[in-house]
Amino acid sequence: MPDPASRFQPLGVDGPSLLCTSDRFAWKQTGWRGRPWEEALFYELHVGTFTREGTYTAAIEHLPGLAEIGFTAIELMPIAQFPGR
């Protein structure tokens, strides 16, 4: 079964998930460790409908407004995920 939180689905959304690690990524902010989970309030962002332009660049200017409302995290939804290859 695919894991809904998977980072990698090499055979598509209906195939098995592949476990991958992010420890090889060159983080620029090495001292930042995130926020405590009890503070997490997620906003599920569909970039195609979040702004008139439907782009990541257009979404940037709206991020402070989400923080003002109280959101502390953003879940970016897939742009073009579909079953198949």
PLY file of the C-alpha trace (Angstrom):
ply
format ascii 1.0
element vertex 85
property float x
property float y
property float z
element edge 84
property int vertex1
property int vertex2
end_header
0.00 0.00 0.00
1.29 3.48 -0.74
2.05 5.66 2.26
0.09 8.95 2.02
3.05 10.76 3.61
5.63 9.20 1.28
8.36 11.37 -0.19
8.88 9.09 -3.19
6.50 6.96 -5.26
8.70 5.56 -8.09
5.83 3.49 -9.56
3.16 6.17 -9.21
0.53 6.95 -6.60
-0.86 3.41 -6.57
2.53 1.68 -6.24
4.62 0.95 -3.16
6.34 3.79 -1.35
10.13 3.97 -1.29
11.82 4.99 1.93
14.32 7.78 1.39
16.39 9.91 3.71
17.12 13.63 3.68
20.40 13.42 5.60
22.43 14.00 2.41
20.77 17.38 1.78
23.12 20.33 2.42
21.04 22.36 4.89
21.96 26.05 4.97
20.41 26.75 8.40
22.16 24.05 10.43
21.10 25.42 13.83
17.35 25.39 13.14
15.56 22.34 14.53
11.96 23.17 13.70
9.06 23.94 15.95
7.59 21.75 18.67
4.82 19.53 17.24
2.33 20.84 19.79
2.63 24.25 18.05
1.95 22.85 14.57
-1.12 24.20 12.82
-1.02 23.17 9.15
-2.46 24.98 6.15
-3.01 22.61 3.22
-1.94 24.72 0.24
-2.97 23.86 -3.32
-0.73 26.26 -5.23
-2.89 26.11 -8.36
-5.88 27.64 -6.57
-4.22 29.59 -3.75
-3.55 32.66 -5.92
-4.92 34.05 -9.17
-1.61 33.26 -10.89
-1.46 29.74 -9.42
2.30 29.85 -8.89
4.71 29.38 -5.99
6.11 32.86 -6.59
2.66 34.43 -6.31
2.00 32.48 -3.10
5.04 33.94 -1.32
3.42 37.32 -0.68
0.47 35.62 1.07
2.57 33.65 3.58
2.71 36.43 6.21
-1.11 36.53 6.16
-1.28 32.82 6.92
1.12 33.34 9.83
-1.05 36.21 11.14
-4.07 33.89 11.16
-2.06 31.45 13.28
-0.76 28.82 10.86
2.73 27.59 11.72
3.26 25.09 8.89
2.31 24.65 5.24
1.62 21.35 3.55
2.25 21.81 -0.17
-0.09 19.57 -2.08
1.10 17.85 -5.28
0.71 19.93 -8.43
0.14 17.16 -10.90
-0.02 13.84 -9.09
-2.10 11.27 -10.91
-2.40 7.49 -11.15
-0.18 5.85 -13.72
3.29 6.45 -15.00
0 1
1 2
2 3
3 4
4 5
5 6
6 7
7 8
8 9
9 10
10 11
11 12
12 13
13 14
14 15
15 16
16 17
17 18
18 19
19 20
20 21
21 22
22 23
23 24
24 25
25 26
26 27
27 28
28 29
29 30
30 31
31 32
32 33
33 34
34 35
35 36
36 37
37 38
38 39
39 40
40 41
41 42
42 43
43 44
44 45
45 46
46 47
47 48
48 49
49 50
50 51
51 52
52 53
53 54
54 55
55 56
56 57
57 58
58 59
59 60
60 61
61 62
62 63
63 64
64 65
65 66
66 67
67 68
68 69
69 70
70 71
71 72
72 73
73 74
74 75
75 76
76 77
77 78
78 79
79 80
80 81
81 82
82 83
83 84
